[in-house]
Amino acid sequence: MSRAVTSGTLLKAVLRARDWHIYRVFEREYVRAASSIGEDLYAPSPRTLRRWQNGESEVPHGYHMSVLEAMLPGYTAEELFTPFDLLAGDPVPAPTPDRLQDGVCILCALTSCADQMCARLHAGSVWTWCPRCKGRGCRHDDDCIAGRREVYDYTAEDSDSEMRVAA
């Protein structure tokens, strides 16, 4: 019998979005992230992870915070432990990718773009993890930028002509 996904922390939502919510997968990624910052650490126990995901414990201290931030770049440990309602249907927020990917603007596709409109649109954009690649990056999907997809259409407020960017 499978349990329904309920509210918890943003950590729980991000791990689910990346398919890292199964303990063995989480453990592998945690140890990999710890190694990347020069730590030789074991992952927290399944019980501790469950408490973190359900918001039943305080923000961890010390090395756990550093490892989680290395494991999930773009999030602070404090953000990961904020409440998040998985049943509300809101997309799991992902860090905004850089506007220039390999020197090419993700909005206008120009190399070394310095257009202020692109910068304003990008600054107001909201992103979620790509459901197809789970944050690893799709090479064959134009909507996936560095493992993320834009969530909302938006319109530049002070533009002469409306410029819509597809989600």
CORCOR-V881996 format. One record per pair of residues at least 12 apart in sequence whose ideal C-beta (glycine too) atoms are under 7 Angstrom apart, sorted by the first residue. I is the first residue (numbers start at 1). J is the second residue. Records with the same first field share a line. If there is no record, write none. Layout:
I=J / J
This chain:
5=86
6=86 / 87
7=83 / 84 / 85 / 86 / 87
8=53 / 54 / 55 / 84 / 86
9=52 / 53 / 55 / 80 / 81 / 82 / 83 / 84
10=79 / 80 / 82 / 84
11=52 / 53 / 80 / 81
12=53 / 84 / 86
13=84 / 86 / 92
14=72 / 75 / 80 / 92
17=92 / 129 / 134
18=129 / 134 / 135
19=134
23=46 / 49
26=43 / 49
27=43
29=71
30=43 / 67 / 71
31=43
33=67 / 70 / 71
34=67
36=70
37=66 / 67 / 70
39=63 / 67
41=63 / 67
44=64
55=83
59=77 / 78 / 81
60=77
65=77
68=80
73=95
74=95
75=95
91=128 / 151
92=128 / 129
93=126 / 128
94=127 / 128 / 129 / 148
96=125 / 127
97=127 / 145 / 146 / 148
99=118 / 119 / 122
100=113
101=145 / 146
105=118
106=145
107=121 / 122 / 165
117=156 / 159 / 163
120=156
121=154 / 156 / 165
124=154
125=150 / 154
126=150 / 151 / 152
127=148 / 149 / 150 / 151
128=148 / 149 / 151
129=147 / 148
130=144 / 147 / 148 / 149
132=144
133=147
135=147
150=165 / 167
151=167
152=167
153=165 / 166 / 167
